[in-house]
Amino acid sequence: MSQEQMIVPASHGEAFRVKAGQHVLIENVYGNQVADLWALAADDAFETSSLDQTRSVNSNIFFATGMTLMSSRRRPMLTMVADSGDVRHDTLLCPCSRELYRQLGCADGHRNCSDNFHEALSALDLALPFTPASLNLFMNVPVAPDGTVDRLPPTTVAGDTVVLRAEMDLVLVLSACPQDVTPINGASRTPRDIGVSLHDTNPAEVTA
Ligand SMILES: [Zn+2]
């Protein structure tokens, strides 16, 4: 597979086929951008990434280095093996949707992560009749002791990366979140591109 950097264009989604053992490097090119992530088993699109199974297995409501994204059948899908920003990634909030933007007062047709998920799948001739919960990379959602969640701009900086190792053959879907009403994609409220590349070994372990 390609080690060249591919781009998930701002406010759009892309799907990639990834083999077990391959490493996916996701670059927050501009630093401010949230990337919604899903995985589907290569041999059965109905086995999707599951955030409830993931929180259960990792005994944590955040996602961070060393943790594994689990499937709806409680099988390991992707393990985070490096994170240059060393941040807590959100597992709690839903992917944005046309209904969410309607509630925010936007005109119909606002791009959204849920539609991006289905658009990206259709490019690989795949389809699902529902939208699974997303793993929200770089999304800064601190949780207060009383359970209240906040929505803050990412703390990552331009060029920050995470590396995920595939634990099974899978389809990876990424959406460069189009949210431009709240500051979840930075104070400038300007969605940006996300970079993606596939590697046979962990690119974060390469030393000079
Ligand atoms: Zn979104």
Residues whose N, C-alpha, C, O or C-beta is under 5 A from the ligand:
A	BS01	ZN	P95 C96 C113 C177 P178 Q179
